[in-house]
């Protein structure tokens, strides 16, 4: 069951991105948001259930962060394309995307050396802040109609996520230095 929830998060990626191709349609924004929130909830429950039911697996440990990165990256790219994220805020998006790619490559390299790079508590908070920021930005103009300032809130949270992203990326680099520095 935990891995099925992770697969569901991966399956949600094209759905969320697809609905965001109609950025001026409130129904599309709300549909994308509903799917995104459901996918975000699976991020909590897949790990929780895996631990509670003693069903932790190598596949799950590998796939869970990939599912998160796919979801976050796809949403950031589409929100940049439809200009929900624009101007200087694109730098926050670039920082997040670059860190996610860097850490994924680092994990792959260290896996070959059989060196684990466990997810830190701060990295989990970083992911949570990213998800909340992106939820506000997915709602976009439709969200502004219900809660004025939604887009600004999303942008501020995106910058907070980018800051956490830089810090946790640096943290992972330091943790892996003894292993990666030898080449």
C-alpha positions as CSV (number, residue, x, y, z in Angstrom):
1,X,0.0,0.0,0.0
2,X,2.7,2.6,0.8
3,X,4.4,2.1,-2.6
4,X,1.0,2.4,-4.3
5,X,0.5,5.8,-2.7
6,X,3.9,6.8,-4.0
7,X,3.0,5.6,-7.5
8,X,-0.2,7.6,-7.2
9,X,1.9,10.7,-6.5
10,X,3.9,10.0,-9.7
11,X,0.7,9.5,-11.6
12,X,-0.6,12.9,-10.3
13,X,2.3,14.8,-12.0
14,X,0.9,14.9,-15.5
15,X,-2.6,15.5,-14.3
16,X,-1.6,18.6,-12.2
17,X,0.6,19.9,-15.0
18,X,-2.1,19.3,-17.6
19,X,-4.8,21.2,-15.7
20,X,-2.3,24.1,-15.3
21,X,-2.1,24.5,-19.0
22,X,-5.4,26.5,-18.6
23,X,-4.1,29.1,-16.2
24,X,-6.9,31.5,-16.7
25,X,-9.7,29.0,-16.0
26,X,-10.6,28.8,-12.3
27,X,-12.0,25.3,-12.7
28,X,-8.7,24.1,-14.0
29,X,-6.8,25.8,-11.2
30,X,-9.1,24.3,-8.5
31,X,-8.9,20.8,-10.2
32,X,-5.0,21.0,-10.3
33,X,-5.0,22.1,-6.7
34,X,-7.2,19.3,-5.5
35,X,-5.0,16.7,-7.3
36,X,-1.9,18.4,-6.0
37,X,-3.2,18.4,-2.4
38,X,-4.2,14.8,-2.6
39,X,-0.7,13.9,-3.9
40,X,0.9,15.9,-1.1
41,X,-1.2,14.0,1.5
42,X,0.1,10.7,0.0
43,X,3.6,12.0,0.7
44,X,2.8,11.9,4.4
45,X,0.8,8.7,4.4
46,X,3.2,6.5,2.3
47,X,6.0,6.9,4.9
48,X,3.7,6.8,7.9
49,X,2.0,3.6,6.7
50,X,5.3,2.0,5.7
51,X,6.7,2.5,9.2
52,X,3.5,1.6,11.0
53,X,3.0,-1.6,9.0
54,X,6.7,-2.4,8.9
55,X,6.6,-2.3,5.1
56,X,9.7,-0.1,4.5
57,X,11.5,-1.1,1.4
58,X,14.5,-0.1,-0.7
59,X,12.1,0.7,-3.5
60,X,10.0,3.0,-1.3
61,X,13.1,4.8,0.1
62,X,14.3,5.4,-3.5
63,X,10.9,6.2,-5.1
64,X,9.5,8.5,-2.4
65,X,12.0,11.4,-2.9
66,X,11.8,11.0,-6.7
67,X,8.0,11.3,-6.6
68,X,8.4,14.5,-4.6
69,X,11.0,15.9,-7.0
70,X,8.9,15.1,-10.0
71,X,5.8,16.7,-8.6
72,X,7.6,19.8,-7.4
73,X,9.7,20.2,-10.5
74,X,6.8,19.8,-13.0
75,X,4.6,22.2,-11.1
76,X,7.4,24.8,-10.9
77,X,8.1,24.5,-14.6
78,X,4.4,24.9,-15.6
79,X,3.9,27.8,-13.2
80,X,6.9,29.5,-14.7
81,X,5.7,28.8,-18.2
82,X,2.2,30.3,-17.4
83,X,4.0,33.2,-15.6
84,X,2.4,32.6,-12.2
85,X,6.1,32.5,-11.1
86,X,7.9,35.3,-12.9
87,X,10.5,38.0,-12.5
88,X,13.0,37.7,-9.6
89,X,10.9,34.8,-8.2
90,X,12.2,32.7,-11.0
91,X,15.5,32.6,-9.1
92,X,13.8,30.9,-6.2
93,X,12.4,28.3,-8.6
94,X,15.8,27.8,-10.2
95,X,17.5,27.3,-6.8
96,X,14.9,24.7,-6.0
97,X,15.2,22.9,-9.3
98,X,19.0,22.9,-9.2
99,X,19.2,21.6,-5.7
100,X,16.8,18.8,-6.4
101,X,18.9,17.7,-9.4
102,X,22.1,18.0,-7.5
103,X,20.9,16.0,-4.5
104,X,19.4,13.3,-6.8
105,X,22.8,12.9,-8.5
106,X,24.6,12.9,-5.2
107,X,22.3,10.2,-3.9
108,X,22.9,8.1,-7.0
109,X,26.7,8.5,-6.8
110,X,26.7,7.6,-3.1
111,X,24.4,4.6,-3.7
112,X,27.1,3.2,-5.9
113,X,29.5,3.5,-3.0
114,X,26.9,2.0,-0.7
115,X,26.8,5.1,1.4
116,X,23.3,6.1,2.5
117,X,22.2,9.7,2.5
118,X,19.1,9.7,4.7
119,X,16.5,12.4,4.4
120,X,16.9,14.9,7.3
121,X,14.1,16.3,9.3
122,X,14.8,19.8,7.9
123,X,14.6,18.4,4.3
124,X,11.1,17.1,5.2
125,X,10.1,20.5,6.3
126,X,11.6,22.0,3.2
127,X,9.4,19.7,1.1
128,X,6.4,20.7,3.2
129,X,7.1,24.4,2.7
130,X,7.5,23.8,-1.1
131,X,4.2,21.9,-1.3
132,X,2.3,24.7,0.6
133,X,4.0,27.4,-1.5
134,X,3.1,25.6,-4.7
135,X,-0.5,25.0,-3.5
136,X,-1.0,28.8,-3.1
137,X,0.6,29.4,-6.5
138,X,-1.5,26.6,-8.2
139,X,-4.7,28.3,-6.9
140,X,-3.2,31.5,-8.4
141,X,-5.8,34.1,-9.6
142,X,-8.7,31.7,-8.6
143,X,-7.3,31.7,-5.1
144,X,-7.0,35.5,-5.1
145,X,-10.8,35.7,-5.5
146,X,-11.3,33.8,-2.2
147,X,-8.3,34.8,-0.3
148,X,-6.7,38.1,-1.5
149,X,-2.9,37.8,-1.2
150,X,-2.7,34.1,-2.1
151,X,-0.2,34.6,-4.8
152,X,2.0,36.9,-2.7
153,X,1.8,34.3,0.1
154,X,2.8,31.6,-2.3
155,X,5.8,33.7,-3.6
156,X,7.0,34.5,0.0
157,X,6.8,30.8,0.9
158,X,8.6,29.9,-2.4
159,X,11.5,32.1,-1.3
160,X,11.4,30.5,2.2
161,X,11.5,27.1,0.5
162,X,14.4,28.2,-1.7
163,X,16.3,29.3,1.4
164,X,15.6,25.9,3.1
165,X,16.6,24.2,-0.2
166,X,20.0,25.9,-0.2
167,X,20.6,25.1,3.4
168,X,19.6,21.4,3.1
169,X,21.5,21.1,-0.2
170,X,24.6,22.4,1.5
171,X,24.0,20.1,4.5
172,X,23.9,17.1,2.1
173,X,27.0,18.2,0.3
174,X,28.9,18.5,3.7
175,X,27.6,15.1,4.8
176,X,28.8,13.5,1.6
177,X,32.1,15.3,1.3
178,X,34.2,12.5,2.9
179,X,32.9,10.1,0.3
180,X,32.6,12.3,-2.8
181,X,35.7,14.3,-2.1
182,X,38.0,11.4,-2.8
183,X,37.5,11.3,-6.5
